Amino acid sequence: MKVKIHTLFQYLLDTTETDPEAFIGFSLAESPKLGDFLDDLDPEMSLDWNLKSFRGLPSLRQRVIDQAGLGKICTADDVLITAGAAEANYLAFMQLVEAGDEVVTETPGWPQIEVLAKAKGATIKLVERDEAAGWALPLDELEKLVTEKTRLIFLTNPNNPTGKLLSTEDLYRIAQIADKVGAWLIVDEVYAGLEWTADRAPSIAGIYERGITTGSVSKALGLQGLRTDWMICRDKNMVMDAIILRENSSEIMNVMGEVIAEVALRPDRLSQALAKARRDSIATLEYLDTYIAVEPILS
């Protein structure tokens, strides 16, 4: 079956009970400029990828481990740098799921996996987050959907698009649910670091041996133009399978993007960027709340 494009706005419309006349949306932090990085770039740096690891620059892979809080659990060899978190999700899915397998995911949620499951001939099962329950993921319902045929569970944390967080306790229970049937568990963390009122949840790659964390500099840091993101997994075969598949798609590393991403993930710079993104997003939310409150036709 051909892979069809996921029309995100139509997907969001399908999760609502009303038919809005317009969307107002922006999904990432304000993007920095190239000039913000020039002081940390070597003008003599070669842009050749020969003699460099196709897993990604070792220094960047270590930054990825550190920002995810996995320094005591994972190593840089557990990381593959990819052309966007979407590619990381794609590589894992295509190597794990076959026709006839069952895939469990959430709604509303990032629709990529549902599209891929339909294209691959897998059965998709949806666990519904309910607005009336504060968009919480109903873990009892999730457990009911998981069977011996379940090959993969795919979730986002923070949830995309509602922002609802899975707690540490939630993640451990989900890992136990997956482990009972030997399923793989991908948790997409592209919005991690933007939590407003809670600490960042632990990454699933550190909790579960068949857990795959995918992440990004695109959203929280506004660096979507780099297309330099990642997957983290402690299963060596899974990472190598993803490398082999990538050799037949995007093929090789993005040297310039990886160098800039490594600079962006340096601890001092990262903490300042995330603090600014949180301040800006909270201010935007307060502005929207005030606007909606004084408009009688809005809620």
One Martini backbone bead per residue (centre of mass of N, CA, C, O) as a GRO file, in nm:
protein
  299
    1MET     BB    1   0.097   0.035   0.020
    2LYS     BB    2   0.067   0.353   0.012
    3VAL     BB    3   0.193   0.638   0.134
    4LYS     BB    4   0.030   0.881   0.320
    5ILE     BB    5  -0.038   1.181   0.402
    6HIS     BB    6  -0.046   1.370   0.694
    7THR     BB    7  -0.319   1.572   0.787
    8LEU     BB    8  -0.303   1.746   1.062
    9PHE     BB    9  -0.550   1.936   1.067
   10GLN     BB   10  -0.759   1.717   1.006
   11TYR     BB   11  -0.690   1.546   1.248
   12LEU     BB   12  -0.768   1.759   1.460
   13LEU     BB   13  -1.060   1.787   1.369
   14ASP     BB   14  -1.135   1.482   1.433
   15THR     BB   15  -1.092   1.544   1.761
   16THR     BB   16  -1.344   1.719   1.737
   17GLU     BB   17  -1.686   1.843   1.791
   18THR     BB   18  -1.614   2.077   1.608
   19ASP     BB   19  -1.613   2.351   1.345
   20PRO     BB   20  -1.375   2.535   1.280
   21GLU     BB   21  -1.276   2.828   1.097
   22ALA     BB   22  -0.991   2.825   1.254
   23PHE     BB   23  -0.634   2.838   1.292
   24ILE     BB   24  -0.401   2.871   1.573
   25GLY     BB   25  -0.047   2.812   1.512
   26PHE     BB   26   0.261   2.704   1.696
   27SER     BB   27   0.533   2.447   1.737
   28LEU     BB   28   0.782   2.652   1.812
   29ALA     BB   29   1.047   2.801   1.879
   30GLU     BB   30   1.239   3.050   1.838
   31SER     BB   31   1.463   3.102   1.594
   32PRO     BB   32   1.772   3.105   1.545
   33LYS     BB   33   2.078   3.217   1.423
   34LEU     BB   34   2.371   3.159   1.277
   35GLY     BB   35   2.526   3.390   1.428
   36ASP     BB   36   2.492   3.251   1.719
   37PHE     BB   37   2.739   3.026   1.625
   38LEU     BB   38   3.012   3.139   1.507
   39ASP     BB   39   3.206   3.137   1.761
   40ASP     BB   40   3.179   2.794   1.756
   41LEU     BB   41   3.306   2.793   1.470
   42ASP     BB   42   3.512   2.636   1.227
   43PRO     BB   43   3.628   2.750   0.922
   44GLU     BB   44   3.816   2.471   0.882
   45MET     BB   45   3.592   2.284   0.859
   46SER     BB   46   3.501   1.993   0.738
   47LEU     BB   47   3.229   1.864   0.514
   48ASP     BB   48   3.324   1.588   0.532
   49TRP     BB   49   3.219   1.240   0.608
   50ASN     BB   50   3.472   1.118   0.611
   51LEU     BB   51   3.581   0.951   0.899
   52LYS     BB   52   3.289   0.938   1.010
   53SER     BB   53   3.026   0.866   1.196
   54PHE     BB   54   2.708   0.737   1.108
   55ARG     BB   55   2.581   0.795   1.398
   56GLY     BB   56   2.752   1.041   1.466
   57LEU     BB   57   2.879   1.261   1.652
   58PRO     BB   58   3.010   1.189   1.951
   59SER     BB   59   2.955   1.463   2.094
   60LEU     BB   60   2.651   1.466   2.031
   61ARG     BB   61   2.568   1.194   2.152
   62GLN     BB   62   2.646   1.280   2.439
   63ARG     BB   63   2.451   1.517   2.464
   64VAL     BB   64   2.197   1.349   2.435
   65ILE     BB   65   2.237   1.179   2.687
   66ASP     BB   66   2.258   1.411   2.892
   67GLN     BB   67   1.980   1.561   2.836
   68ALA     BB   68   1.823   1.279   2.913
   69GLY     BB   69   1.961   1.146   3.175
   70LEU     BB   70   2.167   0.879   3.059
   71GLY     BB   71   2.474   0.860   3.161
   72LYS     BB   72   2.432   0.582   3.354
   73ILE     BB   73   2.301   0.390   3.109
   74CYS     BB   74   2.416   0.514   2.853
   75THR     BB   75   2.564   0.546   2.535
   76ALA     BB   76   2.669   0.676   2.238
   77ASP     BB   77   2.600   0.391   2.091
   78ASP     BB   78   2.274   0.440   2.155
   79VAL     BB   79   2.304   0.653   1.918
   80LEU     BB   80   2.110   0.808   1.648
   81ILE     BB   81   2.145   1.025   1.398
   82THR     BB   82   1.888   1.222   1.238
   83ALA     BB   83   1.641   1.341   0.997
   84GLY     BB   84   1.476   1.372   1.232
   85ALA     BB   85   1.232   1.233   1.429
   86ALA     BB   86   1.073   1.107   1.198
   87GLU     BB   87   1.304   0.920   1.111
   88ALA     BB   88   1.335   0.767   1.371
   89ASN     BB   89   1.050   0.648   1.370
   90TYR     BB   90   1.073   0.513   1.093
   91LEU     BB   91   1.312   0.323   1.135
   92ALA     BB   92   1.189   0.162   1.365
   93PHE     BB   93   0.926   0.072   1.237
   94MET     BB   94   1.038  -0.069   0.969
   95GLN     BB   95   1.210  -0.288   1.146
   96LEU     BB   96   0.959  -0.406   1.333
   97VAL     BB   97   0.712  -0.398   1.132
   98GLU     BB   98   0.452  -0.610   1.016
   99ALA     BB   99   0.229  -0.767   0.863
  100GLY     BB  100  -0.025  -0.819   1.120
  101ASP     BB  101   0.051  -0.642   1.320
  102GLU     BB  102   0.033  -0.462   1.625
  103VAL     BB  103  -0.058  -0.115   1.694
  104VAL     BB  104  -0.018   0.117   1.962
  105THR     BB  105  -0.196   0.427   2.009
  106GLU     BB  106  -0.274   0.768   2.022
  107THR     BB  107  -0.571   0.988   2.090
  108PRO     BB  108  -0.429   1.235   2.054
  109GLY     BB  109  -0.152   1.248   1.812
  110TRP     BB  110   0.102   1.144   1.632
  111PRO     BB  111   0.024   1.029   1.296
  112GLN     BB  112   0.259   0.863   1.165
  113ILE     BB  113   0.211   0.565   1.262
  114GLU     BB  114  -0.064   0.521   1.132
  115VAL     BB  115   0.033   0.553   0.843
  116LEU     BB  116   0.248   0.323   0.848
  117ALA     BB  117   0.061   0.090   0.928
  118LYS     BB  118  -0.120   0.098   0.679
  119ALA     BB  119   0.113   0.056   0.471
  120LYS     BB  120   0.211  -0.229   0.612
  121GLY     BB  121  -0.049  -0.395   0.733
  122ALA     BB  122  -0.123  -0.303   1.007
  123THR     BB  123  -0.274  -0.292   1.321
  124ILE     BB  124  -0.463  -0.036   1.461
  125LYS     BB  125  -0.464   0.099   1.798
  126LEU     BB  126  -0.672   0.318   1.998
  127VAL     BB  127  -0.607   0.544   2.256
  128GLU     BB  128  -0.808   0.766   2.442
  129ARG     BB  129  -0.798   1.099   2.497
  130ASP     BB  130  -0.966   1.299   2.743
  131GLU     BB  131  -1.063   1.612   2.810
  132ALA     BB  132  -1.228   1.554   3.077
  133ALA     BB  133  -0.937   1.412   3.184
  134GLY     BB  134  -0.697   1.602   3.089
  135TRP     BB  135  -0.561   1.401   2.868
  136ALA     BB  136  -0.523   1.141   2.987
  137LEU     BB  137  -0.380   0.830   2.995
  138PRO     BB  138  -0.547   0.523   2.980
  139LEU     BB  139  -0.400   0.249   3.108
  140ASP     BB  140  -0.622   0.037   3.112
  141GLU     BB  141  -0.688   0.063   2.811
  142LEU     BB  142  -0.412  -0.001   2.704
  143GLU     BB  143  -0.391  -0.288   2.823
  144LYS     BB  144  -0.638  -0.404   2.660
  145LEU     BB  145  -0.497  -0.360   2.368
  146VAL     BB  146  -0.279  -0.550   2.457
  147THR     BB  147  -0.117  -0.819   2.288
  148GLU     BB  148   0.054  -1.079   2.144
  149LYS     BB  149   0.049  -0.895   1.865
  150THR     BB  150   0.209  -0.675   1.988
  151ARG     BB  151   0.486  -0.481   1.866
  152LEU     BB  152   0.383  -0.170   1.917
  153ILE     BB  153   0.435   0.132   2.108
  154PHE     BB  154   0.308   0.474   2.064
  155LEU     BB  155   0.435   0.781   2.211
  156THR     BB  156   0.397   1.103   2.373
  157ASN     BB  157   0.651   1.308   2.568
  158PRO     BB  158   0.489   1.524   2.548
  159ASN     BB  159   0.194   1.560   2.427
  160ASN     BB  160   0.094   1.542   2.079
  161PRO     BB  161  -0.096   1.838   2.137
  162THR     BB  162  -0.169   1.879   2.465
  163GLY     BB  163   0.088   1.842   2.688
  164LYS     BB  164   0.062   1.593   2.837
  165LEU     BB  165   0.194   1.414   3.109
  166LEU     BB  166   0.406   1.160   3.189
  167SER     BB  167   0.492   0.984   3.442
  168THR     BB  168   0.702   0.779   3.593
  169GLU     BB  169   0.485   0.572   3.668
  170ASP     BB  170   0.362   0.546   3.389
  171LEU     BB  171   0.617   0.443   3.238
  172TYR     BB  172   0.656   0.183   3.403
  173ARG     BB  173   0.382   0.060   3.335
  174ILE     BB  174   0.410   0.057   3.028
  175ALA     BB  175   0.660  -0.124   3.027
  176GLN     BB  176   0.513  -0.367   3.156
  177ILE     BB  177   0.304  -0.403   2.936
  178ALA     BB  178   0.509  -0.456   2.708
  179ASP     BB  179   0.673  -0.694   2.844
  180LYS     BB  180   0.449  -0.915   2.853
  181VAL     BB  181   0.474  -0.922   2.506
  182GLY     BB  182   0.745  -0.798   2.379
  183ALA     BB  183   0.723  -0.503   2.322
  184TRP     BB  184   0.769  -0.211   2.176
  185LEU     BB  185   0.881   0.134   2.285
  186ILE     BB  186   0.782   0.453   2.179
  187VAL     BB  187   0.911   0.782   2.278
  188ASP     BB  188   0.826   1.100   2.196
  189GLU     BB  189   1.047   1.402   2.286
  190VAL     BB  190   1.022   1.690   2.133
  191TYR     BB  191   0.904   1.857   2.410
  192ALA     BB  192   1.128   1.828   2.584
  193GLY     BB  193   1.186   2.103   2.826
  194LEU     BB  194   0.879   2.257   2.833
  195GLU     BB  195   0.806   2.231   3.111
  196TRP     BB  196   0.626   2.423   3.354
  197THR     BB  197   0.535   2.231   3.640
  198ALA     BB  198   0.751   2.004   3.573
  199ASP     BB  199   0.950   1.758   3.547
  200ARG     BB  200   1.126   1.571   3.362
  201ALA     BB  201   1.090   1.284   3.227
  202PRO     BB  202   1.195   0.989   3.179
  203SER     BB  203   1.350   0.790   2.961
  204ILE     BB  204   1.270   0.492   2.811
  205ALA     BB  205   1.566   0.388   2.754
  206GLY     BB  206   1.616   0.367   3.083
  207ILE     BB  207   1.368   0.156   3.154
  208TYR     BB  208   1.368  -0.008   2.869
  209GLU     BB  209   1.512  -0.234   2.655
  210ARG     BB  210   1.264  -0.174   2.429
  211GLY     BB  211   1.331   0.125   2.438
  212ILE     BB  212   1.249   0.430   2.245
  213THR     BB  213   1.406   0.734   2.197
  214THR     BB  214   1.283   1.040   2.066
  215GLY     BB  215   1.440   1.345   1.934
  216SER     BB  216   1.497   1.720   1.951
  217VAL     BB  217   1.582   2.060   1.819
  218SER     BB  218   1.317   2.183   1.691
  219LYS     BB  219   1.124   2.285   1.920
  220ALA     BB  220   1.263   2.401   2.186
  221LEU     BB  221   1.504   2.538   1.981
  222GLY     BB  222   1.420   2.605   1.673
  223LEU     BB  223   1.598   2.371   1.477
  224GLN     BB  224   1.449   2.247   1.217
  225GLY     BB  225   1.664   2.314   0.980
  226LEU     BB  226   1.876   2.084   1.054
  227ARG     BB  227   1.787   1.790   1.070
  228THR     BB  228   1.884   1.708   1.393
  229ASP     BB  229   1.838   1.405   1.545
  230TRP     BB  230   1.697   1.112   1.741
  231MET     BB  231   1.797   0.793   1.877
  232ILE     BB  232   1.737   0.575   2.169
  233CYS     BB  233   1.905   0.251   2.231
  234ARG     BB  234   2.017  -0.051   2.395
  235ASP     BB  235   1.976  -0.204   2.132
  236LYS     BB  236   2.209  -0.286   1.906
  237ASN     BB  237   2.038  -0.404   1.671
  238MET     BB  238   1.844  -0.170   1.635
  239VAL     BB  239   2.052   0.045   1.560
  240MET     BB  240   2.176  -0.110   1.318
  241ASP     BB  241   1.917  -0.134   1.154
  242ALA     BB  242   1.881   0.172   1.124
  243ILE     BB  243   2.143   0.225   0.974
  244ILE     BB  244   2.085   0.045   0.729
  245LEU     BB  245   1.826   0.189   0.638
  246ARG     BB  246   1.955   0.473   0.608
  247GLU     BB  247   2.146   0.389   0.371
  248ASN     BB  248   1.849   0.382   0.194
  249SER     BB  249   1.803   0.699   0.234
  250SER     BB  250   1.973   0.948   0.370
  251GLU     BB  251   2.252   0.772   0.459
  252ILE     BB  252   2.395   1.037   0.594
  253MET     BB  253   2.548   1.285   0.738
  254ASN     BB  254   2.514   1.618   0.900
  255VAL     BB  255   2.765   1.805   0.973
  256MET     BB  256   2.665   2.095   1.030
  257GLY     BB  257   2.418   2.022   1.203
  258GLU     BB  258   2.579   1.869   1.426
  259VAL     BB  259   2.757   2.098   1.522
  260ILE     BB  260   2.528   2.292   1.605
  261ALA     BB  261   2.380   2.097   1.797
  262GLU     BB  262   2.612   2.066   1.999
  263VAL     BB  263   2.612   2.359   2.085
  264ALA     BB  264   2.306   2.373   2.176
  265LEU     BB  265   2.364   2.124   2.402
  266ARG     BB  266   2.508   2.285   2.585
  267PRO     BB  267   2.426   2.337   2.899
  268ASP     BB  268   2.413   2.649   2.917
  269ARG     BB  269   2.265   2.695   2.650
  270LEU     BB  270   2.022   2.511   2.698
  271SER     BB  271   1.905   2.640   2.956
  272GLN     BB  272   1.855   2.919   2.830
  273ALA     BB  273   1.669   2.831   2.595
  274LEU     BB  274   1.448   2.693   2.768
  275ALA     BB  275   1.376   2.934   2.944
  276LYS     BB  276   1.283   3.114   2.712
  277ALA     BB  277   1.066   2.928   2.593
  278ARG     BB  278   0.892   2.922   2.846
  279ARG     BB  279   0.839   3.222   2.875
  280ASP     BB  280   0.712   3.265   2.595
  281SER     BB  281   0.482   3.051   2.617
  282ILE     BB  282   0.343   3.164   2.867
  283ALA     BB  283   0.284   3.443   2.748
  284THR     BB  284   0.110   3.340   2.517
  285LEU     BB  285  -0.104   3.200   2.689
  286GLU     BB  286  -0.195   3.452   2.845
  287TYR     BB  287  -0.283   3.609   2.597
  288LEU     BB  288  -0.495   3.408   2.497
  289ASP     BB  289  -0.669   3.393   2.752
  290THR     BB  290  -0.745   3.692   2.754
  291TYR     BB  291  -0.875   3.703   2.477
  292ILE     BB  292  -1.091   3.481   2.520
  293ALA     BB  293  -1.232   3.601   2.777
  294VAL     BB  294  -1.337   3.872   2.600
  295GLU     BB  295  -1.476   3.659   2.403
  296PRO     BB  296  -1.797   3.544   2.373
  297ILE     BB  297  -1.737   3.323   2.123
  298LEU     BB  298  -1.518   3.209   2.315
  299SER     BB  299  -1.329   2.900   2.479
   0.00000   0.00000   0.00000
